[in-house]
């Protein structure tokens, strides 16, 4: 593989990850509006709550 090909592949991968992050943020926005009125199972709500406990809103960082 030539340098240019590798560099292009890396740039494409970065673009794909950035696009996935944008879609994920859009989906989170839609989900936020439906948490109470949607038919979301208790298991998923419990897992969301556990995951969010690891986020520090003051620093904007996730705990390990």
C-alpha positions, 0 to 999 in steps of 0.5 A: 500500500502506498502512502497516499492510499493509506492516508486516503483510507485514514481520512475516509475512516475519520470522515465515517466516524465523524458522520456516525457521531453526528447521526448518534447525536441526532438520535440522542436528541430524538430519544431525549424527547421520547424517554417518557412517552415512548415505549422504552423498556425498563432495562434500557432506561436502567442502563442509560441511567447507569451510563450517565452516572459516569458523566460529569456535567461540570467538566464535560468529561466521562469517568473511567 
